[in-house]
C-alpha cells in the first residue's frame, strides 16, 4: 500500500499495538507522542492520514486538527489529510467537538484493533485510490465527468477542488464526499442510512448517530448563502435530506 499514516498517541503500548497492526496491513506508520513531535513531522513529511488522541502531554488534539486545517487553507490546497480522532473522550459533545475541529472520523477507546483497521482501510480506499492521496478521485477513477455544476457550486475533478461563486472552498474529505453524493443524486430524498452507507462505513455501524447531522451542518455553513435557512441542502423531516437544485455534468 505504501500509504503514510501519522499516529499521535502518548500511551506507548497502545501506540505500538496500533502501529504493528497497521504496518502488517502494509501502511507506513510514523509515531509521535506529543503535538510538538506531530507538528514537526507533519510540516516536513507527506502523510495521507493522521490518527490522533485528544488528551496529549502538551495540548489538545482538537487544536492540532484545527492547526492542520488552517495550514491547508493557507496553502490554498483545500482538504488533503484525513484526520481521525482516537480517544477516550466519548460523550456526545466530545464527538461533536471532534467533527467541529475538522475531524473526518472519531473512534472512542476502548476499541477493537480489527474495527480500527477496517475503518482505516475503508477510508484509505475511499479517499486514497492507488497512490494513497486523500482525495475523492477524478473521472477516470470513478466514471464521473471532469466537472459537476449545480448553481454556483462547481466540482472540478481535474483539480480535485470545489468552488462556490468562483472562490475555492476548504472542505474536509467527508464534506466533499457528502457534497458529491448529493450532486450525484439531486432532487432525491436521501435517508440518514443511505448517506452513512455512501459516505462512511459500509453499514454505518461504526459511525456515531450525530455524524450525518454534524457534517450536514458544516457543509451548509460553506455552501449556503444563509446556513440557518438553507435553500439548497434541505432537511425533510422524518425522511432525510434533499439537494433541491439540478446538477449539470460536463
C-alpha positions as CSV (number, residue, x, y, z in Angstrom):
1,X,0.0,0.0,0.0
2,X,2.8,2.4,0.9
3,X,0.4,4.9,2.4
4,X,1.6,7.2,5.1
5,X,-0.1,7.4,8.5
6,X,0.9,9.7,11.3
7,X,-0.1,8.2,14.7
8,X,-0.2,10.7,17.5
9,X,-0.5,8.8,20.8
10,X,1.4,9.2,24.1
11,X,0.5,5.8,25.5
12,X,3.4,3.8,24.2
13,X,1.9,0.3,24.5
14,X,-1.2,1.4,22.6
15,X,0.9,3.2,20.0
16,X,3.0,0.2,19.5
17,X,0.0,-2.1,19.1
18,X,-1.8,0.1,16.6
19,X,1.5,0.7,14.7
20,X,2.2,-3.0,14.4
21,X,-1.4,-3.8,13.2
22,X,-1.3,-1.1,10.5
23,X,2.2,-2.0,9.4
24,X,1.2,-5.6,8.9
25,X,-1.6,-4.3,6.6
26,X,1.1,-2.5,4.5
27,X,0.8,1.0,5.8
28,X,3.9,3.2,6.6
29,X,3.2,4.3,10.2
30,X,5.1,7.2,11.8
31,X,4.6,7.7,15.6
32,X,4.5,10.9,17.7
33,X,4.0,11.2,21.4
34,X,3.2,14.9,21.5
35,X,1.7,17.7,19.4
36,X,5.2,19.2,19.1
37,X,6.5,15.9,17.5
38,X,3.4,15.6,15.4
39,X,3.7,19.2,14.1
40,X,7.3,18.7,13.2
41,X,6.6,15.6,11.2
42,X,3.5,17.0,9.5
43,X,5.4,20.1,8.4
44,X,8.2,18.1,6.9
45,X,6.6,15.0,5.5
46,X,3.6,13.9,3.4
47,X,1.0,11.8,5.1
48,X,-2.4,10.7,3.9
49,X,-3.9,10.2,7.3
50,X,-3.4,11.4,10.9
51,X,-4.8,9.3,13.8
52,X,-4.7,11.4,16.8
53,X,-5.5,11.3,20.5
54,X,-7.1,14.4,22.0
55,X,-5.5,14.4,25.5
56,X,-1.8,14.8,24.8
57,X,1.0,15.9,27.1
58,X,1.5,19.3,25.5
59,X,-2.0,20.2,24.4
60,X,-5.2,19.1,22.7
61,X,-5.5,17.0,19.6
62,X,-8.5,19.2,18.7
63,X,-6.2,22.2,18.5
64,X,-3.7,20.2,16.3
65,X,-6.5,19.3,14.0
66,X,-7.6,22.9,13.6
67,X,-4.0,23.8,13.0
68,X,-3.7,21.3,10.2
69,X,-6.9,22.5,8.6
70,X,-5.7,26.2,8.9
71,X,-2.4,25.3,7.3
72,X,-4.2,23.6,4.4
73,X,-6.3,26.6,3.8
74,X,-3.3,28.9,3.9
75,X,-1.6,26.8,1.4
76,X,-4.6,27.0,-0.9
77,X,-4.7,23.3,-1.3
78,X,-8.1,22.6,0.2
79,X,-8.6,19.4,2.2
80,X,-5.7,16.9,1.8
81,X,-5.1,15.0,5.0
82,X,-7.7,12.6,6.5
83,X,-7.9,13.3,10.3
84,X,-9.2,10.5,12.6
85,X,-9.5,11.0,16.3
86,X,-8.7,8.0,18.6
87,X,-9.6,9.0,22.2
88,X,-11.2,8.0,25.5
89,X,-13.3,11.2,25.3
90,X,-16.7,9.6,24.4
91,X,-19.5,12.0,25.3
92,X,-21.8,13.3,22.6
93,X,-20.3,16.8,22.9
94,X,-16.8,15.4,22.7
95,X,-17.6,13.7,19.4
96,X,-19.3,16.8,18.1
97,X,-16.3,18.9,19.0
98,X,-14.1,16.5,17.1
99,X,-16.1,17.0,13.9
100,X,-16.3,20.7,14.5
101,X,-12.5,20.9,14.8
102,X,-12.3,19.4,11.3
103,X,-12.0,15.7,12.0
104,X,-13.2,13.2,9.4
105,X,-13.9,10.4,11.8
106,X,-14.0,9.7,15.6
107,X,-13.2,6.4,17.3
108,X,-13.5,6.1,21.1
109,X,-11.4,4.0,23.5
110,X,-11.6,1.1,24.3
111,X,-11.8,-0.1,20.8
112,X,-11.1,-3.1,18.7
113,X,-8.0,-3.1,16.6
114,X,-9.8,-5.1,13.9
115,X,-12.5,-2.4,13.8
116,X,-10.0,0.4,13.6
117,X,-8.1,-1.4,10.8
118,X,-11.4,-1.9,8.9
119,X,-12.2,1.8,9.3
120,X,-8.7,2.9,8.1
121,X,-8.9,0.5,5.1
122,X,-12.3,1.8,4.2
123,X,-11.2,5.5,4.5
124,X,-8.0,4.9,2.5
125,X,-9.8,3.0,-0.2
126,X,-12.5,5.7,-0.4
127,X,-10.2,8.7,-0.4
128,X,-6.8,7.3,-1.2
129,X,-7.0,5.4,-4.5
130,X,-3.9,3.6,-5.7
131,X,-1.4,6.2,-4.6
132,X,-2.8,6.9,-1.2
133,X,-3.5,10.6,-1.6
134,X,-6.6,11.7,0.4
135,X,-8.9,12.7,-2.3
136,X,-12.2,11.7,-3.8
137,X,-10.9,10.8,-7.3
138,X,-11.4,12.0,-10.8
139,X,-13.4,10.9,-13.7
140,X,-11.1,8.2,-14.9
141,X,-11.2,6.5,-11.4
142,X,-14.9,6.9,-10.7
143,X,-16.6,7.2,-14.1
144,X,-17.5,10.8,-13.2
145,X,-17.4,13.6,-15.7
146,X,-14.5,16.1,-15.2
147,X,-16.8,18.8,-13.9
148,X,-20.1,18.8,-12.0
149,X,-22.0,22.0,-11.6
150,X,-25.1,22.9,-9.5
151,X,-25.9,26.6,-9.5
152,X,-22.8,28.4,-8.3
153,X,-21.2,25.2,-6.9
154,X,-18.6,23.7,-9.2
155,X,-16.6,20.5,-8.6
156,X,-13.5,20.2,-10.8
157,X,-12.2,16.7,-10.7
158,X,-9.1,17.6,-12.7
159,X,-8.1,19.9,-9.8
160,X,-9.9,17.9,-7.1
161,X,-11.3,21.3,-6.0
162,X,-14.7,22.7,-5.2
163,X,-15.7,26.3,-5.9
164,X,-18.6,28.4,-4.9
165,X,-19.1,31.6,-6.9
166,X,-15.6,31.2,-8.3
167,X,-14.0,31.0,-4.8
168,X,-12.3,27.8,-3.6
169,X,-13.9,26.0,-0.7
170,X,-11.9,24.3,2.0
171,X,-13.8,21.0,2.6
172,X,-12.9,18.0,4.7
173,X,-12.7,14.7,3.0
174,X,-16.1,13.7,4.4
175,X,-17.7,17.1,3.5
176,X,-16.5,16.7,-0.1
177,X,-17.7,13.1,-0.3
178,X,-21.0,14.2,1.2
179,X,-21.4,17.0,-1.4
180,X,-20.6,14.7,-4.3
181,X,-23.2,12.2,-3.1
182,X,-25.9,14.9,-3.1
183,X,-24.7,16.2,-6.5
184,X,-24.9,12.7,-7.9
185,X,-28.5,12.3,-6.5
186,X,-30.1,15.8,-7.0
187,X,-33.8,16.3,-6.2
188,X,-33.9,12.9,-4.3
189,X,-34.7,12.5,-0.6
190,X,-31.7,10.6,0.9
191,X,-32.2,8.9,4.3
192,X,-29.6,9.0,7.0
193,X,-28.8,5.4,6.5
194,X,-28.2,5.9,2.8
195,X,-25.9,8.7,3.5
196,X,-24.0,6.7,6.1
197,X,-23.6,3.8,3.7
198,X,-22.4,6.0,0.9
199,X,-20.1,8.4,2.8
200,X,-18.8,6.5,5.8
201,X,-18.7,2.8,6.7
202,X,-20.4,0.2,4.5
203,X,-23.2,-0.3,7.0
204,X,-22.7,2.7,9.2
205,X,-22.3,0.5,12.3
206,X,-19.1,2.3,13.4
207,X,-20.4,5.8,13.0
208,X,-22.0,7.9,15.7
209,X,-25.6,8.9,15.3
210,X,-24.7,12.6,15.2
211,X,-22.2,12.2,12.3
212,X,-24.6,13.0,9.5
213,X,-26.3,15.9,11.1
214,X,-23.0,17.5,12.2
215,X,-21.4,17.1,8.7
216,X,-24.6,18.4,7.0
217,X,-24.5,21.5,9.2
218,X,-20.8,22.1,8.5
219,X,-21.3,21.6,4.8
220,X,-24.2,24.1,4.8
221,X,-22.0,26.7,6.5
222,X,-19.7,26.5,3.5
223,X,-22.1,26.3,0.6
224,X,-25.3,28.0,1.7
225,X,-25.7,31.8,1.5
226,X,-27.7,31.6,4.7
227,X,-26.9,28.3,6.6
228,X,-29.7,29.0,9.1
229,X,-32.3,29.0,6.3
230,X,-30.8,26.6,3.7
231,X,-32.1,26.9,0.2
232,X,-30.2,24.0,-1.4
233,X,-29.4,21.3,1.1
234,X,-32.7,20.9,3.0
235,X,-34.0,18.6,5.7
236,X,-37.2,16.6,5.0
237,X,-38.5,15.9,8.5
238,X,-38.7,12.2,9.3
239,X,-37.2,11.2,5.9
240,X,-33.8,12.6,5.4
241,X,-32.1,15.3,3.2
242,X,-32.5,16.6,-0.3
243,X,-30.4,18.6,-2.7
244,X,-33.0,20.9,-4.2
245,X,-31.2,22.0,-7.3
246,X,-30.4,20.4,-10.7
247,X,-26.9,19.2,-11.3
248,X,-25.2,19.5,-14.7
249,X,-22.4,17.1,-15.6
250,X,-19.8,18.3,-18.2
